[in-house]
Amino acid sequence: MAQARSRKRRIGMQIAEHSTGIVASLLFLAPIVWTVLSAFKPAQESRQPPLPPWPTTGFSVENYATLNTFGDGLWLPAQNSIYVSVMTVVLSVIVSVLAGYGFSRFRFPLKNLLFVVILSTIMIPFQSILTPIFLVLTKIGLHNTLTGLVCVYVTLQLPFSIFMMRNAFDAVPREIEEAARMDGANNVTMLLRVMLPLVWPGIVTIALFAFLGAWNEFLAALVLMTDQSKFTLPIMMTALQSGRFGAIDWGAVQAGVTVMMSPCLVLFLLLQRFYIRGLMAGAVK
């Protein structure tokens, strides 16, 4: 009897856990599915009340065509966003890997103090330093340039990325490094051929964080970019939501949201295995 009750209790707990997971998944997926379906409504239907969310008169790409007529079109801000995001990922990964390896494996004066100073910059609100950033970029000739925007994004990503990579390197047993030293590996060979494969999940984690942050960032791009040809997708979406003559084209807005979230979803689904491992490995020593 006791075993039967225990088995029933276990089955009940499993049913409750799976039911909760299914409900939570549906709650998360519902807005995404709603947005994607609404983007394929014909232009006339997209101006009607949003229920039902799926097209009732057939699927159409009119909203995407309308989206491409705003400003300089869809491709130019998308190209700017791709450039800024990719360059942010590349520079963030290179600098954070080198810095994390240095903080983890080398001894130098004031190492701990320097690491704390770098980490403490996370506590500074980004909005409070926009004016100094604007003045510095203007002084060095990078104001209103995508390169200047990349520099700002990399600066914002580095404290967290360095923290993650230092902890990722700390998690690698020193015995592996010592064995490679005995085989004649120098510092460069050690980092590239021995350590990097072992901390690959951490690299994927900081790369994904950097991409998502740069791809979706709005405030810095709005303040630092004044040339319409340098606008990124978030700024284009703001102009799109403002509408023409006060009228908002909700179908085009939904199409723009779909375009913006698609790369994020695809990358996360492809890299989620490495992302979870890297996040757990880099969170603690």
Summary of the structure (lengths in Angstrom):
residues: 285
radius of gyration: 24.1
end to end distance: 46.2
largest distance: 80.1
contacts: 834
relative contact order: 0.14
helix: 78%
strand: 1%
